[in-house]
Amino acid sequence: MSDKLPDYVALERALGHAEVTLSSAEIHGVCCGMLVVNQAASHDAWLAEVLDGDPRDFYVQEARTLLRELFTSTRLQLNDAEMGFDLFLPEDDELPDRLEAIQEWCQGFSYGLTLAGVKDMRKLPADSREWALDVVNIGSSGEFDLNDEEESENALAEITEYLRVGVLMMNEEMQPLKAAPQVH
């Protein structure tokens, strides 16, 4: 199994052919939201939330294959000792499109938490709760002032890193890794 995420453009194209209305970023957010709460979350339950269509349809099969790769890779990345987790976002798109993808990822993450059983944010550990509320706010923040492109690029990079590290923090807080027993 590889922890390399599928190609973003290929997944976007496959989702379009399969007539899926969610973006790849939003779908990845749903996946992350589910997995940070429960690493044993079912791939099938997630897939049922993000992909409709006739399973015999070629385009649905293509999307299903790429989505399976996304789910498996994400689970591996979340448990990577080197903290190799990445958000699944477009790389070469224009700034407004990348910002929209960040917001969609945040909306998906919030939905994924709900699917995993988080009904009351107040019951999350303090750091996770604060960070998850930030995610909700980023996802619902509306339009941004993008007049200064360099400043906007820097801000987007900071938000992306904040989200990336926050996912890892929440994953650890919700499901702490158990260290191997020490032999003396």
N, CA, C and O of each residue as an XYZ file, in Angstrom:
736
protein
N       0.831     -1.182      0.000
C       0.000      0.000      0.000
C       0.875      1.245      0.000
O       1.907      1.295      0.669
N       0.455      2.233     -0.748
C       1.222      3.466     -0.870
C       0.528      4.599     -0.123
O      -0.699      4.667     -0.052
N       1.355      5.490      0.435
C       0.772      6.659      1.096
C       0.754      7.855      0.152
O       0.519      8.985      0.580
N       1.003      7.604     -1.142
C       0.965      8.666     -2.143
C      -0.491      8.888     -2.578
O      -1.184      7.963     -3.003
N      -0.922     10.136     -2.459
C      -2.287     10.469     -2.856
C      -2.426     10.399     -4.372
O      -1.448     10.616     -5.087
N      -3.617     10.101     -4.874
C      -3.816     10.078     -6.332
C      -3.647     11.479     -6.926
O      -3.571     12.468     -6.197
N      -3.590     11.546     -8.226
C      -3.477     12.822     -8.916
C      -4.782     13.600     -8.755
O      -5.863     13.079     -9.033
N      -4.670     14.854     -8.304
C      -5.851     15.679     -8.033
C      -6.686     15.892     -9.296
O      -7.906     15.731     -9.273
N      -6.032     16.250    -10.384
C      -6.750     16.539    -11.633
C      -7.453     15.283    -12.148
O      -8.585     15.355    -12.627
N      -6.782     14.135    -12.047
C      -7.397     12.884    -12.503
C      -8.643     12.559    -11.688
O      -9.651     12.119    -12.241
N      -8.577     12.775    -10.374
C      -9.749     12.502     -9.542
C     -10.864     13.498     -9.847
O     -12.030     13.112     -9.930
N     -10.522     14.770    -10.014
C     -11.542     15.769    -10.365
C     -12.242     15.381    -11.672
O     -13.463     15.485    -11.789
N     -11.459     14.938    -12.638
C     -12.021     14.536    -13.936
C     -12.933     13.323    -13.756
O     -14.035     13.288    -14.304
N     -12.478     12.331    -12.993
C     -13.271     11.121    -12.772
C     -14.572     11.447    -12.038
O     -15.626     10.900    -12.363
N     -14.496     12.333    -11.055
C     -15.696     12.733    -10.324
C     -16.676     13.454    -11.244
O     -17.887     13.253    -11.155
N     -16.147     14.286    -12.117
C     -16.999     14.981    -13.087
C     -17.711     14.015    -14.019
O     -18.908     14.153    -14.270
N     -16.970     13.036    -14.533
C     -17.571     12.030    -15.416
C     -18.647     11.225    -14.689
O     -19.649     10.836    -15.289
N     -18.436     10.978    -13.395
C     -19.394     10.194    -12.601
C     -20.518     11.078    -12.047
O     -21.383     10.606    -11.309
N     -20.493     12.359    -12.410
C     -21.518     13.334    -12.015
C     -21.605     13.518    -10.497
O     -22.692     13.659     -9.936
N     -20.436     13.515     -9.848
C     -20.350     13.779     -8.419
C     -20.231     15.289     -8.242
O     -19.416     15.931     -8.905
N     -21.027     15.849     -7.365
C     -21.029     17.305     -7.189
C     -19.989     17.789     -6.178
O     -19.675     18.979     -6.156
N     -19.451     16.910     -5.349
C     -18.422     17.304     -4.384
C     -17.071     17.409     -5.070
O     -16.790     16.680     -6.022
N     -16.235     18.320     -4.582
C     -14.878     18.430     -5.122
C     -13.976     17.393     -4.456
O     -14.317     16.837     -3.412
N     -12.843     17.145     -5.062
C     -11.855     16.233     -4.488
C     -11.400     16.722     -3.121
O     -11.209     15.921     -2.206
N     -11.226     18.022     -2.976
C     -10.809     18.588     -1.689
C     -11.858     18.324     -0.620
O     -11.523     17.926      0.496
N     -13.121     18.543     -0.954
C     -14.192     18.330      0.023
C     -14.288     16.856      0.410
O     -14.484     16.531      1.581
N     -14.151     15.978     -0.557
C     -14.196     14.540     -0.301
C     -13.040     14.133      0.611
O     -13.220     13.312      1.510
N     -11.860     14.700      0.384
C     -10.716     14.399      1.252
C     -10.975     14.912      2.661
O     -10.609     14.260      3.638
N     -11.602     16.074      2.769
C     -11.947     16.596      4.084
C     -12.880     15.654      4.837
O     -12.700     15.431      6.034
N     -13.875     15.100      4.146
C     -14.794     14.136      4.766
C     -13.995     12.933      5.271
O     -14.186     12.476      6.398
N     -13.113     12.438      4.437
C     -12.271     11.290      4.792
C     -11.450     11.592      6.046
O     -11.408     10.780      6.970
N     -10.806     12.741      6.082
C      -9.968     13.113      7.218
C     -10.795     13.276      8.486
O     -10.381     12.838      9.559
N     -11.959     13.903      8.367
C     -12.824     14.086      9.523
C     -13.249     12.762     10.133
O     -13.302     12.621     11.354
N     -13.547     11.801      9.287
C     -13.933     10.481      9.788
C     -12.751      9.770     10.434
O     -12.876      9.196     11.516
N     -11.595      9.812      9.757
C     -10.447      9.044     10.231
C      -9.806      9.604     11.494
O      -9.280      8.832     12.295
N      -9.830     10.921     11.701
C      -9.207     11.442     12.924
C      -9.999     11.036     14.162
O      -9.451     10.985     15.263
N     -11.273     10.751     13.985
C     -12.094     10.309     15.105
C     -12.011      8.793     15.254
O     -12.020      8.269     16.368
N     -11.929      8.092     14.122
C     -11.956      6.635     14.151
C     -11.118      6.074     13.006
O     -11.567      6.041     11.860
N      -9.901      5.633     13.319
C      -9.027      5.069     12.283
C      -9.609      3.808     11.655
O      -9.206      3.406     10.564
N     -10.554      3.190     12.346
C     -11.191      1.986     11.810
C     -12.443      2.325     10.993
O     -13.216      1.436     10.636
N     -12.636      3.606     10.701
C     -13.808      4.017      9.911
C     -13.855      3.206      8.623
O     -12.830      2.907      8.010
N     -15.045      2.870      8.245
C     -15.254      2.026      7.076
C     -15.094      2.806      5.773
O     -15.697      3.859      5.569
N     -14.272      2.257      4.917
C     -14.111      2.813      3.575
C     -15.452      2.826      2.857
O     -15.783      3.785      2.159
N     -16.221      1.758      3.032
C     -17.510      1.654      2.348
C     -18.503      2.706      2.834
O     -19.256      3.263      2.036
N     -18.508      2.982      4.143
C     -19.420      4.008      4.682
C     -19.055      5.371      4.119
O     -19.937      6.146      3.748
N     -17.764      5.671      4.054
C     -17.295      6.936      3.487
C     -17.668      7.019      2.013
O     -18.186      8.034      1.549
N     -17.405      5.956      1.295
C     -17.685      5.943     -0.143
C     -19.173      6.136     -0.421
O     -19.542      6.812     -1.382
N     -20.018      5.554      0.402
C     -21.462      5.708      0.229
C     -21.887      7.164      0.405
O     -22.888      7.590     -0.172
N     -21.138      7.928      1.194
C     -21.453      9.347      1.415
C     -21.000     10.238      0.265
O     -21.593     11.289      0.023
N     -19.957      9.827     -0.440
C     -19.361     10.737     -1.428
C     -19.558     10.312     -2.881
O     -19.281     11.095     -3.790
N     -20.030      9.089     -3.115
C     -20.156      8.611     -4.492
C     -21.483      7.890     -4.690
O     -21.768      6.893     -4.025
N     -22.286      8.407     -5.612
C     -23.538      7.754     -6.006
C     -23.306      7.107     -7.361
O     -22.207      7.155     -7.913
N     -24.331      6.521     -7.867
C     -24.269      6.034     -9.239
C     -24.266      4.524     -9.315
O     -24.061      3.815     -8.330
N     -24.499      4.073    -10.519
C     -24.548      2.654    -10.821
C     -23.133      2.073    -10.729
O     -22.246      2.508    -11.464
N     -22.906      1.106     -9.846
C     -21.563      0.548     -9.701
C     -21.050     -0.154    -10.960
O     -19.860     -0.454    -11.063
N     -21.940     -0.415    -11.914
C     -21.514     -1.032    -13.170
C     -21.055      0.007    -14.191
O     -20.437     -0.341    -15.197
N     -21.353      1.269    -13.938
C     -20.966      2.359    -14.837
C     -19.445      2.531    -14.824
O     -18.828      2.591    -13.760
N     -18.858      2.606    -15.997
C     -17.397      2.734    -16.105
C     -16.878      3.936    -15.328
O     -15.875      3.826    -14.624
N     -17.540      5.074    -15.444
C     -17.068      6.290    -14.791
C     -17.179      6.190    -13.266
O     -16.325      6.702    -12.541
N     -18.210      5.546    -12.798
C     -18.353      5.340    -11.358
C     -17.249      4.403    -10.860
O     -16.682      4.615     -9.788
N     -16.952      3.377    -11.641
C     -15.869      2.444    -11.275
C     -14.522      3.156    -11.230
O     -13.717      2.926    -10.327
N     -14.283      4.022    -12.213
C     -13.030      4.782    -12.251
C     -12.914      5.677    -11.024
O     -11.866      5.718    -10.381
N     -13.982      6.391    -10.700
C     -13.978      7.262     -9.524
C     -13.798      6.433     -8.260
O     -13.045      6.827     -7.369
N     -14.472      5.298     -8.165
C     -14.374      4.425     -6.991
C     -12.921      3.960     -6.779
O     -12.434      3.932     -5.649
N     -12.256      3.609     -7.842
C     -10.864      3.156     -7.744
C      -9.970      4.274     -7.197
O      -9.164      4.044     -6.296
N     -10.113      5.473     -7.741
C      -9.302      6.596     -7.274
C      -9.661      6.994     -5.846
O      -8.783      7.362     -5.066
N     -10.935      6.924     -5.502
C     -11.362      7.251     -4.141
C     -10.833      6.221     -3.145
O     -10.453      6.582     -2.031
N     -10.804      4.973     -3.521
C     -10.243      3.929     -2.649
C      -8.764      4.237     -2.381
O      -8.287      4.117     -1.253
N      -8.058      4.635     -3.431
C      -6.652      5.006     -3.292
C      -6.497      6.214     -2.363
O      -5.587      6.249     -1.535
N      -7.376      7.193     -2.501
C      -7.336      8.379     -1.650
C      -7.552      8.009     -0.187
O      -6.817      8.477      0.683
N      -8.540      7.184      0.090
C      -8.855      6.789      1.460
C      -7.696      6.021      2.091
O      -7.274      6.322      3.208
N      -7.189      5.035      1.369
C      -6.098      4.208      1.885
C      -4.848      5.038      2.129
O      -4.203      4.899      3.169
N      -4.505      5.893      1.185
C      -3.310      6.745      1.318
C      -3.459      7.714      2.482
O      -2.504      7.954      3.221
N      -4.645      8.268      2.644
C      -4.885      9.209      3.734
C      -4.722      8.525      5.081
O      -4.096      9.077      5.986
N      -5.277      7.337      5.220
C      -5.137      6.600      6.478
C      -3.662      6.338      6.779
O      -3.223      6.493      7.919
N      -2.905      5.946      5.772
C      -1.471      5.707      5.965
C      -0.741      6.994      6.347
O       0.108      6.985      7.239
N      -1.068      8.098      5.678
C      -0.414      9.371      5.982
C      -0.711      9.839      7.402
O       0.165     10.394      8.067
N      -1.922      9.624      7.866
C      -2.281     10.059      9.213
C      -1.484      9.311     10.282
O      -1.325      9.804     11.399
N      -0.992      8.140      9.946
C      -0.229      7.334     10.892
C       1.254      7.314     10.582
O       1.996      6.519     11.159
N       1.694      8.174      9.683
C       3.098      8.245      9.293
C       3.926      8.850     10.429
O       3.644      9.955     10.891
N       4.928      8.131     10.864
C       5.794      8.606     11.947
C       6.534      9.885     11.564
O       6.954     10.643     12.439
N       6.695     10.127     10.275
C       7.397     11.321      9.784
C       6.451     12.498      9.560
O       6.860     13.536      9.040
N       5.195     12.339      9.949
C       4.171     13.377      9.784
C       4.021     13.789      8.320
O       3.946     14.978      8.007
N       3.980     12.811      7.437
C       3.918     13.047      6.003
C       2.532     13.324      5.463
O       2.301     13.197      4.261
N       1.615     13.695      6.320
C       0.250     13.977      5.886
C       0.193     15.265      5.070
O       0.850     16.252      5.400
N      -0.598     15.240      4.003
C      -0.842     16.432      3.181
C      -2.326     16.579      2.923
O      -3.050     15.591      2.805
N      -2.772     17.827      2.837
C      -4.137     18.082      2.390
C      -4.191     17.801      0.896
O      -3.217     18.033      0.179
N      -5.316     17.308      0.434
C      -5.507     16.999     -0.981
C      -6.135     18.213     -1.644
O      -7.353     18.392     -1.629
N      -5.276     19.045     -2.229
C      -5.701     20.316     -2.803
C      -5.080     20.503     -4.183
O      -4.036     19.922     -4.480
N      -5.720     21.313     -5.028
C      -5.118     21.597     -6.336
C      -3.830     22.399     -6.152
O      -3.729     23.237     -5.257
N      -2.859     22.131     -7.005
C      -1.570     22.802     -6.866
C      -1.405     23.996     -7.793
O      -0.897     25.040     -7.384
N      -1.828     23.845     -9.018
C      -1.517     24.858    -10.024
C      -2.661     25.806    -10.334
O      -2.545     26.640    -11.233
N      -3.752     25.694     -9.614
C      -4.895     26.555     -9.887
C      -4.623     27.980     -9.427
O      -3.684     28.245     -8.677
N      -5.455     28.869     -9.888
C      -5.373     30.265     -9.474
C      -5.687     30.385     -7.988
O      -6.353     29.527     -7.410
N      -5.200     31.454     -7.384
C      -5.370     31.684     -5.954
C      -6.833     31.573     -5.496
O      -7.091     30.882     -4.510
N      -7.792     32.213     -6.160
C      -9.185     32.087     -5.699
C      -9.684     30.635     -5.717
O     -10.457     30.234     -4.847
N      -9.244     29.850     -6.706
C      -9.662     28.452     -6.794
C      -9.055     27.624     -5.662
O      -9.719     26.750     -5.103
N      -7.802     27.897     -5.327
C      -7.156     27.177     -4.222
C      -7.795     27.551     -2.891
O      -7.960     26.702     -2.015
N      -8.150     28.809     -2.742
C      -8.821     29.247     -1.522
C     -10.192     28.569     -1.400
O     -10.580     28.129     -0.317
N     -10.906     28.491     -2.500
C     -12.198     27.803     -2.497
C     -12.019     26.329     -2.121
O     -12.827     25.770     -1.380
N     -10.957     25.704     -2.635
C     -10.687     24.299     -2.307
C     -10.402     24.127     -0.816
O     -10.829     23.140     -0.216
N      -9.682     25.080     -0.211
C      -9.422     25.032      1.240
C     -10.755     25.100      1.999
O     -10.982     24.335      2.937
N     -11.617     26.009      1.589
C     -12.912     26.133      2.251
C     -13.735     24.855      2.081
O     -14.386     24.407      3.025
N     -13.710     24.273      0.892
C     -14.440     23.028      0.656
C     -13.860     21.894      1.498
O     -14.604     21.071      2.033
N     -12.517     21.850      1.616
C     -11.892     20.832      2.455
C     -12.405     20.978      3.895
O     -12.754     19.989      4.539
N     -12.447     22.212      4.384
C     -12.915     22.469      5.754
C     -14.371     22.051      5.934
O     -14.727     21.469      6.958
N     -15.209     22.342      4.952
C     -16.614     21.933      5.021
C     -16.718     20.406      5.049
O     -17.502     19.839      5.810
N     -15.920     19.756      4.213
C     -15.905     18.289      4.200
C     -15.423     17.713      5.521
O     -15.983     16.736      6.019
N     -14.387     18.317      6.088
C     -13.852     17.842      7.365
C     -14.932     17.925      8.447
O     -15.120     16.986      9.221
N     -15.626     19.034      8.490
C     -16.693     19.210      9.477
C     -17.764     18.141      9.315
O     -18.248     17.584     10.301
N     -18.128     17.858      8.082
C     -19.120     16.828      7.795
C     -18.586     15.448      8.202
O     -19.324     14.632      8.753
N     -17.314     15.195      7.929
C     -16.691     13.925      8.306
C     -16.711     13.701      9.810
O     -16.921     12.578     10.269
N     -16.492     14.769     10.585
C     -16.582     14.644     12.045
C     -17.982     14.188     12.449
O     -18.142     13.317     13.304
N     -18.988     14.789     11.822
C     -20.370     14.428     12.124
C     -20.638     12.969     11.765
O     -21.265     12.239     12.533
N     -20.158     12.551     10.594
C     -20.351     11.156     10.178
C     -19.683     10.183     11.149
O     -20.160      9.065     11.344
N     -18.580     10.616     11.752
C     -17.842      9.761     12.688
C     -18.471      9.766     14.079
O     -18.001      9.065     14.975
N     -19.525     10.550     14.260
C     -20.233     10.520     15.525
C     -20.034     11.716     16.430
O     -20.550     11.725     17.548
N     -19.298     12.735     15.983
C     -19.115     13.932     16.798
C     -20.376     14.781     16.657
O     -20.598     15.426     15.632
N     -21.184     14.769     17.689
C     -22.443     15.523     17.663
C     -22.345     16.809     18.473
O     -23.140     17.730     18.283
N     -21.370     16.869     19.375
C     -21.216     18.025     20.250
C     -19.730     18.351     20.367
O     -18.974     17.615     21.001
N     -19.317     19.457     19.750
C     -17.901     19.839     19.760
C     -17.368     20.035     21.177
O     -16.170     19.885     21.415
N     -18.243     20.367     22.108
C     -17.805     20.606     23.488
C     -17.253     19.339     24.135
O     -16.559     19.410     25.149
N     -17.555     18.189     23.557
C     -17.065     16.930     24.120
C     -15.690     16.531     23.582
O     -15.105     15.547     24.033
N     -15.183     17.291     22.628
C     -13.836     17.030     22.105
C     -12.800     17.521     23.109
O     -13.084     18.425     23.895
N     -11.595     16.934     23.095
C     -10.521     17.486     23.921
C     -10.298     18.962     23.557
O     -10.549     19.366     22.422
N      -9.834     19.750     24.510
C      -9.757     21.214     24.363
C      -9.045     21.668     23.092
O      -9.591     22.478     22.343
N      -7.839     21.164     22.834
C      -7.093     21.601     21.649
C      -7.817     21.217     20.359
O      -7.896     22.007     19.418
N      -8.337     20.004     20.332
C      -9.074     19.555     19.145
C     -10.330     20.380     18.938
O     -10.662     20.740     17.809
N     -11.027     20.681     20.016
C     -12.252     21.475     19.924
C     -11.954     22.854     19.344
O     -12.642     23.313     18.432
N     -10.932     23.506     19.875
C     -10.579     24.850     19.404
C     -10.195     24.821     17.922
O     -10.634     25.667     17.144
N      -9.382     23.850     17.546
C      -8.949     23.737     16.157
C     -10.141     23.406     15.252
O     -10.280     24.002     14.184
N     -11.007     22.462     15.661
C     -12.157     22.078     14.838
C     -13.103     23.262     14.638
O     -13.688     23.410     13.565
N     -13.255     24.094     15.648
C     -14.086     25.297     15.492
C     -13.447     26.266     14.495
O     -14.157     26.927     13.737
N     -12.123     26.355     14.489
C     -11.434     27.160     13.473
C     -11.721     26.616     12.073
O     -11.941     27.383     11.136
N     -11.717     25.303     11.940
C     -12.001     24.673     10.640
C     -13.403     25.049     10.175
O     -13.605     25.399      9.012
N     -14.363     24.977     11.080
C     -15.737     25.361     10.736
C     -15.769     26.818     10.270
O     -16.417     27.138      9.273
N     -15.076     27.692     10.983
C     -15.049     29.113     10.621
C     -14.383     29.357      9.270
O     -14.860     30.177      8.485
N     -13.295     28.659      8.995
C     -12.627     28.806      7.699
C     -13.557     28.336      6.586
O     -13.644     28.970      5.534
N     -14.248     27.231      6.819
C     -15.148     26.685      5.808
C     -16.350     27.553      5.509
O     -16.933     27.467      4.428
N     -16.724     28.392      6.466
C     -17.916     29.217      6.266
C     -17.605     30.708      6.185
O     -18.502     31.539      6.331
N     -16.348     31.047      5.954
C     -15.938     32.449      6.038
C     -16.312     33.308      4.839
O     -16.128     34.524      4.884
N     -16.822     32.726      3.789
C     -17.232     33.535      2.646
C     -16.056     33.983      1.799
O     -15.082     33.247      1.644
N     -16.142     35.178      1.255
C     -15.111     35.685      0.351
C     -13.975     36.341      1.119
O     -14.151     36.814      2.242
N     -12.813     36.357      0.491
C     -11.629     36.955      1.077
C     -11.134     38.090      0.195
O     -11.392     38.110     -1.009
N     -10.428     39.025      0.793
C      -9.792     40.109      0.048
C      -8.489     39.572     -0.536
O      -7.565     39.233      0.203
N      -8.419     39.496     -1.850
C      -7.248     38.938     -2.522
C      -6.497     40.006     -3.323
O      -5.832     39.684     -4.307
N      -6.599     41.274     -2.908
C      -5.980     42.358     -3.667
C      -4.468     42.270     -3.696
O      -3.867     42.511     -4.742
N      -3.837     41.935     -2.592
C      -2.384     41.796     -2.538
C      -2.049     40.322     -2.732
O      -2.151     39.524     -1.800
N      -1.648     39.967     -3.953
C      -1.463     38.563     -4.291
C      -0.378     37.897     -3.447
O      -0.560     36.764     -3.001
N       0.737     38.574     -3.220
C       1.815     37.971     -2.435
C       1.369     37.727     -0.988
O       1.622     36.665     -0.420
N       0.714     38.708     -0.415
C       0.218     38.554      0.950
C      -0.828     37.445      1.019
O      -0.850     36.669      1.974
N      -1.682     37.371      0.023
C      -2.709     36.333     -0.017
C      -2.094     34.948     -0.159
O      -2.540     34.001      0.488
N      -1.074     34.825     -1.000
C      -0.367     33.541     -1.163
C       0.240     33.099      0.156
O       0.140     31.932      0.533
N       0.873     34.038      0.863
C       1.477     33.717      2.154
C       0.418     33.298      3.171
O       0.612     32.341      3.920
N      -0.693     34.012      3.192
C      -1.770     33.682      4.118
C      -2.340     32.300      3.813
O      -2.628     31.527      4.728
N      -2.501     31.992      2.539
C      -3.031     30.689      2.150
C      -2.063     29.575      2.563
O      -2.490     28.522      3.037
N      -0.777     29.807      2.384
C       0.226     28.820      2.800
C       0.170     28.601      4.314
O       0.288     27.469      4.783
N      -0.008     29.670      5.067
C      -0.097     29.550      6.527
C      -1.362     28.802      6.943
O      -1.316     27.966      7.845
N      -2.479     29.090      6.300
C      -3.732     28.395      6.613
C      -3.603     26.913      6.287
O      -4.030     26.058      7.063
N      -3.014     26.618      5.140
C      -2.835     25.226      4.732
C      -1.984     24.473      5.750
O      -2.322     23.354      6.135
N      -0.897     25.074      6.182
C      -0.023     24.419      7.172
C      -0.737     24.286      8.517
O      -0.596     23.268      9.195
N      -1.488     25.289      8.899
C      -2.267     25.228     10.149
C      -3.246     24.052     10.094
O      -3.382     23.310     11.067
N      -3.917     23.885      8.975
C      -4.861     22.784      8.820
C      -4.140     21.439      8.830
O      -4.598     20.495      9.475
N      -3.024     21.346      8.126
C      -2.263     20.093      8.049
C      -1.805     19.646      9.436
O      -2.004     18.496      9.826
N      -1.193     20.567     10.170
C      -0.697     20.233     11.501
C      -1.864     19.965     12.454
O      -1.774     19.092     13.317
N      -2.939     20.702     12.300
C      -4.115     20.498     13.139
C      -4.729     19.120     12.965
O      -5.165     18.508     13.940
N      -4.769     18.630     11.743
C      -5.283     17.277     11.501
C      -4.427     16.264     12.254
O      -4.951     15.364     12.911
N      -3.112     16.415     12.154
C      -2.214     15.486     12.843
C      -2.381     15.576     14.357
O      -2.390     14.558     15.050
N      -2.512     16.799     14.864
C      -2.707     16.999     16.304
C      -4.011     16.349     16.755
O      -4.039     15.635     17.758
N      -5.086     16.594     16.018
C      -6.379     16.038     16.411
C      -6.356     14.519     16.307
O      -6.906     13.830     17.166
N      -5.731     14.000     15.275
C      -5.617     12.552     15.111
C      -4.913     11.944     16.322
O      -5.349     10.918     16.844
N      -3.840     12.564     16.765
C      -3.086     12.068     17.924
C      -3.891     12.231     19.210
O      -3.870     11.356     20.075
N      -4.594     13.342     19.333
C      -5.358     13.590     20.547
C      -6.564     12.648     20.658
O      -6.913     12.199     21.750
N      -7.188     12.359     19.523
C      -8.370     11.504     19.530
C      -8.007     10.013     19.584
O      -8.762      9.194     20.108
N      -6.838      9.685     19.031
C      -6.417      8.287     18.950
C      -4.914      8.195     19.204
O      -4.146      7.962     18.271
N      -4.493      8.370     20.426
C      -3.052      8.387     20.698
C      -2.386      7.084     20.285
O      -2.913      5.993     20.502
N      -1.219      7.231     19.686
C      -0.435      6.054     19.328
C       0.079      5.421     20.613
O       0.495      6.112     21.543
N       0.042      4.145     20.645
C       0.552      3.409     21.794
C       2.006      3.041     21.511
O       2.310      2.349     20.539
N       2.879      3.509     22.363
C       4.306      3.207     22.196
C       4.552      1.717     22.494
O       3.867      1.103     23.312
N       5.535      1.176     21.814
C       5.917     -0.211     22.068
C       6.489     -0.310     23.472
O       7.145      0.619     23.943
N       6.246     -1.427     24.141
C       6.783     -1.588     25.487
C       8.308     -1.522     25.476
O       8.961     -2.029     24.564
N       8.846     -0.901     26.485
C      10.299     -0.773     26.616
C      10.849     -1.993     27.338
O      10.348     -2.370     28.397
N      11.867     -2.604     26.776
C      12.527     -3.741     27.404
C      13.815     -3.229     28.015
O      14.659     -2.655     27.328
N      13.957     -3.442     29.311
C      15.162     -2.944     29.996
C      16.114     -4.064     30.270
O      17.182     -3.840     30.839
